[in-house]
Amino acid sequence: MDSVKVLGRIVTILPLMLVIGLYMGKRSIGELPVFDFLVVLVFGAVVGADIADPKINHIHTIVAMVAIAFLHQLIIFMKLKNRKIGKLLSFEPTVVIYNGKFLYKNIKKINYAIDNITQMLRGKGVFTIQDVEIAVIEANGQLSVKLKAEKEWATKAEVGGRITPGEYDVPIILDGVAQEKMLKRMGRDKEWMKDQLNKHSIFDIQTVFYGALTPAGKFIYSTKDEQEDLSMVPPIEH
């Protein structure tokens, strides 16, 4: 009877954890696909409880582990056989930058903060979004980046080019908020920033999702309300 209870708990708790895991979003999963992450989590909890509490009957732990393994294989089989189930139980890749512009709607849809994405870009060796043709948050939460053709990496020796200082973004507006400390470090003030916005017909800083200044003095930006023609974004799916 106790073994039946254990099976019942596994069958009810694991789907519930899956729903919670999907709700929490990609950032909470790390590099593991969501279902594999939950399986590891439940396995650890079952084994940990068995080790920590000698009163637990070993047979119950074995039944639980076998049930988890069986359920995991069943889900994998269903995902392979039915594409709709596979899509339901995992995240789709999400395009977050296209042609040097942040896609505000897509970023908000996956609950990512803009500074998370800029940090991930730097981790890929990309310091300005101007160079990005397309950037995608994958199903496991990692960022994939394709640079514009003219910005693909090549050594200066290979192309015989003149060595010049590289470009990088210094964020001065993040999600509608001016970064005054960064402005000051770049030798600018709010009046200068207001003039820059006005030059681009932007009269409310709240509408700016991302604004940055390069060392060469170029102001780049992405707004929240600019018309994002998502139909032009390459369709990237599993």
Residue pairs with C-beta under 8 A, 6 or more apart in sequence:
2 57
2 60
3 59
3 60
3 63
6 60
6 63
6 64
6 67
7 63
7 64
7 67
9 64
10 42
10 64
10 67
10 68
10 71
11 67
11 71
13 42
14 38
14 39
14 42
14 68
14 71
17 38
17 41
17 42
18 34
18 35
18 38
18 89
21 28
21 29
21 34
21 37
21 38
22 34
22 89
22 91
25 110
25 111
26 91
26 110
26 112
26 137
26 139
26 140
26 141
27 111
27 112
27 116
27 141
29 37
29 140
29 141
30 37
30 140
30 141
31 140
31 141
31 142
32 40
32 140
33 90
33 139
33 140
34 89
34 90
34 91
35 72
35 75
35 89
35 90
36 72
39 68
39 72
42 68
43 65
43 68
46 61
46 64
46 65
46 68
47 61
47 65
49 56
49 61
50 56
50 58
50 61
75 89
78 85
79 85
79 86
79 89
79 90
80 86
86 238
87 238
90 139
90 238
91 110
91 139
91 141
92 139
92 237
92 238
93 136
93 137
93 138
93 139
93 144
93 236
93 237
93 238
94 106
94 109
94 110
94 136
94 137
95 103
95 106
95 134
95 135
95 136
95 233
95 234
95 236
96 102
96 103
96 106
96 107
96 110
96 112
96 117
96 135
96 136
96 137
96 143
97 103
97 117
97 129
97 132
97 134
97 135
97 145
98 133
98 134
98 135
98 232
98 233
98 234
99 133
99 134
100 129
100 130
100 131
100 132
100 133
100 148
100 220
101 129
101 222
101 226
102 114
102 117
102 129
102 209
102 210
102 222
103 228
103 230
103 233
104 209
104 222
104 223
104 224
104 226
104 228
105 228
105 230
106 230
107 114
107 117
107 209
110 137
112 137
113 175
114 174
114 175
114 209
114 210
115 171
115 174
117 135
117 137
117 143
118 169
118 171
120 142
120 143
121 127
121 129
121 132
121 135
121 143
121 145
123 143
124 143
124 145
125 153
126 132
126 145
126 147
127 166
127 167
127 168
127 169
128 167
128 168
128 169
128 212
128 214
128 220
129 169
129 210
129 212
129 220
129 222
130 167
130 169
130 214
130 220
131 147
131 148
131 151
131 167
132 145
132 146
132 147
132 148
133 146
133 147
133 148
133 149
134 145
134 146
134 233
134 234
135 143
135 144
135 145
135 146
136 143
136 144
136 145
136 236
137 143
138 144
139 238
147 153
156 162
156 163
165 215
167 214
167 215
167 216
167 218
168 214
168 215
169 212
169 213
169 214
169 220
170 182
170 185
170 186
170 212
170 213
170 214
170 215
171 179
171 182
171 210
171 211
171 212
172 178
172 179
172 182
172 183
172 186
172 188
172 193
172 211
172 212
172 213
173 179
173 193
173 205
173 208
173 210
173 211
173 212
173 221
174 210
174 211
175 209
175 210
176 205
176 206
176 207
176 208
176 209
176 224
177 205
178 190
178 193
178 205
180 190
183 189
183 190
183 192
183 193
186 213
188 213
193 205
193 211
196 219
197 203
197 205
197 208
197 211
197 221
200 219
200 221
202 208
202 221
202 223
206 224
207 223
207 224
207 225
208 221
208 222
208 223
208 224
209 222
209 223
209 224
210 221
210 222
211 219
211 220
211 221
211 222
212 219
212 220
212 221
213 219
213 220
214 220
